[in-house]
Structures are given as C-alpha cells and as structure tokens.
Amino acid sequence: MAMLQPIRLSRYVRPILVVTALSVCAMMFCGPPDALADCQTDCSADGTDVSSMLPYLIDTGSSFVNTGSSLVGTGSSLAGVAPRTMARFIVPPSEYPSFDQIITHESGWNVFAVNPTSGAYGLGQALPPQKMSSHGFDWLWDPLTQIRWAYDYMCQRYGSPDSAWAFWQVHHWY
C-alpha cells in the first residue's frame, strides 16, 4: 500500500493562499465583494488607512516564544495570518503593536495554545480559559472571540494594550 506524501507548497502557491485568506477575512468583516468599497469607506471615515495596513495583513507568522514555559502547538507558516488580520479590524491601529507583542509572546497567534503549567488557553492565554465564554460560546476555537476577549481584558485590567505591554515587559505575564 502506497503511503501518502505531504504536499509541498511552492513559492508560487504560498502567496495565493495568503491572498485567499485575506479575501475570506474581508468577506467576514465586509460582506460580499461589492460591499468591500463600503468597508474601505467605513475604515477611512474613522481614520484607518487600509492601504497602510497591507504589509501587516500579509504577515506569515513566526515561531512563538514564551519565556515562562513552553506552549503546545506551533506558530509557524500561515497559522497566524487570519487571526492577525482579524485583530487589525478590532484593535485600534495605535494600540495594535502592543497587542501584537503580547499575543505573539503569549501564544504565537495559536488559537489552541495551552500553557502546560497553568492551563492558560488561547491567543490571550486566558486563565481559567472559560473566562472567554463571556464573549461567545465558540471561545474554544474562534480567533475572533478570543481577540475580542483579549482586547477587552487588556483595556479593562490595564487601560489599554499599551499599558498591558508595559506591564508584560516588566513581569513577563499580564
């Protein structure tokens, strides 16, 4: 019996997958393609320059680091693209770099990341994980629910992602 070989993506296929992921995210937030112009208009109305976001939207993720303990899962290849893109639409642009730093250090943008020592779970490493249920029944697997919860947590506990990141840099947790 022949064994199935893993599919190797060429350098030409990877950009197509990134564009597809971005299209899916745009559809989730803006509706059908004819509504995309309205979405861009809405973003422009609140001061968001959509074109300046493109370099960040095409972020292919990277291996994550947690200085406190190792986490289950990997943060490589395209795994973090969709959650990062979603976060760009939720977190204000001025606060996104701090939000990104925390999520990168805590979970590597892995929705299913688990801290084996504490049991913290998800993008924002909620402890106990069930806290995220306040933002949706799908907290276990939905990056959008986890992003909303993490952003609200940072704002409620620290005032903003910037203040949460300042705390994280001193304590290596938030």
C-alpha positions as CSV (number, residue, x, y, z in Angstrom):
1,M,0.0,0.0,0.0
2,A,1.4,3.4,-1.0
3,M,1.9,6.0,1.6
4,L,0.6,9.5,1.0
5,Q,3.3,12.1,0.8
6,P,2.8,15.5,2.4
7,I,2.1,18.3,-0.1
8,R,4.9,20.7,-0.5
9,L,3.8,24.2,-1.4
10,S,5.8,26.0,-3.9
11,R,6.9,29.6,-3.5
12,Y,4.1,30.5,-6.1
13,V,1.3,28.8,-4.2
14,R,2.0,30.4,-0.8
15,P,1.1,34.0,-1.9
16,I,-2.1,32.7,-3.4
17,L,-3.0,31.1,-0.1
18,V,-2.3,34.4,1.7
19,V,-4.5,36.4,-0.7
20,T,-7.2,33.8,-0.3
21,A,-7.0,34.1,3.5
22,L,-7.2,37.8,3.2
23,S,-10.2,37.6,0.9
24,V,-12.0,35.3,3.4
25,C,-11.3,37.7,6.2
26,A,-12.5,40.7,4.1
27,M,-15.7,38.7,3.3
28,M,-16.2,38.0,7.0
29,F,-16.0,41.7,8.0
30,C,-17.2,43.4,4.9
31,G,-19.7,41.0,3.3
32,P,-19.7,40.3,-0.5
33,P,-17.1,41.8,-2.8
34,D,-19.4,44.7,-3.8
35,A,-19.5,45.7,-0.2
36,L,-15.7,45.9,0.1
37,A,-15.8,49.6,-1.1
38,D,-18.2,50.4,1.7
39,C,-15.9,48.7,4.2
40,Q,-12.9,50.7,3.0
41,T,-15.0,53.8,3.2
42,D,-16.0,53.0,6.8
43,C,-12.4,52.4,7.6
44,S,-11.3,55.7,6.0
45,A,-14.1,57.5,7.9
46,D,-12.6,56.5,11.3
47,G,-9.1,57.5,10.2
48,T,-7.9,54.0,9.3
49,D,-5.7,53.9,6.2
50,V,-6.4,50.5,4.7
51,S,-3.5,50.7,2.2
52,S,-1.0,51.2,5.0
53,M,-2.2,48.0,6.7
54,L,-1.3,45.8,3.8
55,P,2.2,45.0,5.0
56,Y,0.8,43.9,8.3
57,L,-2.1,41.9,6.7
58,I,0.4,39.8,4.8
59,D,2.2,38.7,7.9
60,T,3.0,35.0,7.6
61,G,3.5,34.4,11.3
62,S,6.6,33.1,13.0
63,S,7.6,30.7,15.7
64,F,6.4,31.9,19.1
65,V,8.3,32.3,22.3
66,N,7.0,32.1,25.8
67,T,9.7,32.9,28.3
68,G,7.6,31.5,31.2
69,S,7.1,28.0,29.9
70,S,6.6,26.0,26.7
71,L,3.3,26.0,24.9
72,V,1.6,23.3,23.0
73,G,1.4,23.9,19.2
74,T,3.3,25.8,16.6
75,G,3.1,29.3,15.4
76,S,4.7,28.9,12.0
77,S,3.8,29.3,8.4
78,L,0.4,30.8,7.7
79,A,-1.2,29.8,11.0
80,G,-1.3,33.4,12.4
81,V,-2.4,35.2,9.3
82,A,-6.1,35.1,9.7
83,P,-6.1,35.9,13.5
84,R,-3.7,38.8,12.9
85,T,-5.8,40.1,10.1
86,M,-8.9,39.9,12.3
87,A,-7.1,41.8,15.1
88,R,-6.3,44.6,12.7
89,F,-10.0,45.3,12.4
90,I,-10.7,45.2,16.1
91,V,-7.7,46.8,17.8
92,P,-7.1,50.5,17.1
93,P,-4.1,51.0,14.9
94,S,-2.2,52.9,17.5
95,E,-2.6,50.1,20.0
96,Y,-2.0,47.2,17.6
97,P,1.8,46.9,18.0
98,S,1.5,46.4,21.8
99,F,-1.4,44.0,21.3
100,D,0.6,42.0,18.7
101,Q,3.6,41.8,21.1
102,I,1.6,40.4,23.9
103,I,-0.3,37.8,21.8
104,T,3.0,36.8,20.0
105,H,4.7,36.2,23.3
106,E,1.8,34.5,25.0
107,S,0.6,32.2,22.2
108,G,2.4,32.9,19.0
109,W,-1.1,33.6,17.5
110,N,-2.0,30.0,18.0
111,V,-5.7,29.8,18.8
112,F,-5.3,26.4,20.5
113,A,-2.1,27.3,22.5
114,V,-2.2,25.7,26.0
115,N,0.3,26.5,28.8
116,P,1.1,23.1,30.2
117,T,1.9,24.5,33.6
118,S,-1.0,26.8,34.3
119,G,-3.6,25.6,31.8
120,A,-4.0,29.1,30.3
121,Y,-5.6,28.8,26.8
122,G,-5.9,30.6,23.5
123,L,-4.5,33.7,21.9
124,G,-4.6,35.8,25.1
125,Q,-3.8,32.8,27.4
126,A,-7.0,33.2,29.5
127,L,-6.9,31.6,32.9
128,P,-9.2,30.0,33.6
129,P,-10.0,29.5,29.9
130,Q,-13.7,29.6,30.4
131,K,-13.5,33.4,31.1
132,M,-13.6,33.8,27.3
133,S,-17.2,32.4,27.3
134,S,-18.3,35.9,28.2
135,H,-17.6,36.9,24.6
136,G,-19.1,33.9,22.8
137,F,-19.9,30.2,23.0
138,D,-17.3,29.5,20.4
139,W,-14.4,30.8,22.5
140,L,-12.6,27.4,22.4
141,W,-11.9,27.6,18.6
142,D,-12.9,31.0,17.3
143,P,-10.0,33.5,16.9
144,L,-12.4,36.4,16.6
145,T,-14.0,35.7,20.0
146,Q,-10.5,35.2,21.6
147,I,-9.3,38.5,20.1
148,R,-12.3,40.4,21.4
149,W,-11.8,38.9,24.8
150,A,-8.1,39.6,24.9
151,Y,-8.5,43.2,23.8
152,D,-11.3,43.8,26.3
153,Y,-9.3,42.2,29.1
154,M,-6.3,44.4,28.3
155,C,-8.5,47.5,28.3
156,Q,-10.4,46.6,31.5
157,R,-7.4,45.5,33.6
158,Y,-4.6,47.8,32.3
159,G,-6.5,50.6,30.5
160,S,-5.1,49.8,27.1
161,P,-2.9,47.2,25.2
162,D,0.0,49.7,25.5
163,S,-0.2,49.7,29.3
164,A,-0.6,45.9,29.3
165,W,2.5,45.6,27.2
166,A,4.4,47.8,29.6
167,F,3.4,45.6,32.4
168,W,4.3,42.4,30.4
169,Q,7.8,43.7,29.7
170,V,8.5,44.1,33.5
171,H,6.7,40.9,34.7
172,H,6.7,38.6,31.6
173,W,3.0,38.0,32.1
174,Y,-0.1,40.1,32.0
